[in-house]
Amino acid sequence: MKVLSMKRYFLFAVCCLLMGLCSKAQVISHFPNVDEAVATYVNHDGEEEEIEVGNTYDAPLEVTFSANPVDTVGYEVLYEWRIEQVKDGVATVLAKRNEETTVYTFTEGGEGISYNIVLYITYTYRENGFIGEGESNPITFSLRGSSVHLYNAFSPNGDGTNDLYRVKTQSLLSFRMKIFNRWGQEIISGNQDTLPTQHENDYTYYVCWDGMFRGRVVEDGVYFILVEAEGSDGIKYVRRGDINVLTMSRRKEESNGQE
């Protein structure tokens, strides 16, 4: 009788366990996921744009990462953004963030460098303590290497063509310049915070000079520019160049005087 009683007790316990498991299985009808996690940045036109996987961008690049979780009703969800830099095949974790939405600025670019960002989640079902894990699709991109190009002439004569002196650049973390006349007198100066910029075909142009000095267009002749900059790839630039101002104003005045 005791053996039979123990068998019945054992069967009862097993049934209770199975019923409990079945009950849990019935309660959990969905699981959280972050398949729609995205990364966005503000482009040169001031518009928000989504990072395209595998694409290349200018540095510095401020990126907003958004989890966009779904099916989280009934769950507590913990987030971990893992931001990695891959340099010459070696991965290094730059940061870990635990917000649902987080912002990170990337500064290092050039050949052999890329970035890989994955969002990991841990979720707990409130009713029964069930714990699970998931992760987003990787977000990968890279930053361009730097460049600085000085032009040697412009014509600030108001005809709408080449009226501004610009410096052509790519992926600079800092930029400053000074322009002098032939006597060494400073005409104008500026940096990345004060100079207007224009953007064309993945290049950033710093608008350095309109040819004016003390309220007037300068005389034709040779002027000099000094540029100091630092690139995303660690290159430090010190560039000096000549600027030929060609308004043809003297020739026009001479021509008018002969009439």
RAQUI-V633996 format. One line per field, one symbol per residue. ss: DSSP state (H for helix, E for strand, L for the rest). burial: + if it has 16 or more other C-alpha atoms within 10 Angstrom, else -. A space follows every 10 residues. Layout:
# RAQUI-V633996
ss = ???
burial = ???
This chain:
# RAQUI-V633996
ss = LHHHHHHHHH HHHHHHHHHH HHHHHHHLLL LLELLLLEEE EELLLLLEEE LLLLLEELLL EEEEEELLLE LLLLEEEEEE EEEEEEELLE EEEEEEELLL EEEEEELLLL LLEEEEEEEE EEEEELLLLL EEEEELLLEE EEELLLEEEE LLEELLLLLL LLLLEEEEEE LEEEEEEEEE LLLLLEEEEE ELLLLEEEEE LLEEEEEEEL LEELLEELLL EEEEEEEEEE ELLLLEEEEE EEEEELLLHH HHHHHHHHL
burial = ---------- ---------- ---------- +++++-++++ +--------- +----+++++ +-+++++-+- -+--+-+-++ ++++++---- ---------+ +----+++++ --++++++++ +++++----- ----++-+++ ++++++++-+ --+++++--- --++++++++ ++++++++++ +-----++++ +---+-+--- ---+++++++ +------+-+ --++++++++ +++---+--- -++++++--- ---------
